[in-house]
């Protein structure tokens, strides 16, 4: 997941599931202080928070409702 800040900074979060634990790594190329603190480290995160951030695309998409069976098709546009 990538977050773009108002000042143009970019923070990237990558996650991994190992056993029953969730881990994230943080990278911020434009922020030297944050990069120095997070370099080479992984942070354990509660599973409900991890699952909320790294949700599969299939769970984010909502299927379009199908039209009712008796719905009329739109009339074709008149030809000029």
Secondary structure as the mmCIF struct_conf table of DSSP 4:
data_model
#
loop_
_struct_conf.conf_type_id
_struct_conf.id
_struct_conf.beg_label_comp_id
_struct_conf.beg_label_asym_id
_struct_conf.beg_label_seq_id
_struct_conf.end_label_comp_id
_struct_conf.end_label_asym_id
_struct_conf.end_label_seq_id
STRN STRN1 UNK A 2 UNK A 4
TURN_TY1_P TURN_TY1_P1 UNK A 6 UNK A 7
BEND BEND1 UNK A 8 UNK A 8
STRN STRN2 UNK A 10 UNK A 18
TURN_TY1_P TURN_TY1_P2 UNK A 19 UNK A 20
STRN STRN3 UNK A 21 UNK A 27
TURN_TY1_P TURN_TY1_P3 UNK A 29 UNK A 30
HELX_RH_AL_P HELX_RH_AL_P1 UNK A 32 UNK A 38
TURN_TY1_P TURN_TY1_P4 UNK A 39 UNK A 40
STRN STRN4 UNK A 43 UNK A 45
HELX_RH_AL_P HELX_RH_AL_P2 UNK A 47 UNK A 53
BEND BEND2 UNK A 54 UNK A 54
HELX_RH_AL_P HELX_RH_AL_P3 UNK A 57 UNK A 60
HELX_LH_PP_P HELX_LH_PP_P1 UNK A 63 UNK A 68
TURN_TY1_P TURN_TY1_P5 UNK A 69 UNK A 70
HELX_LH_PP_P HELX_LH_PP_P2 UNK A 71 UNK A 79
#
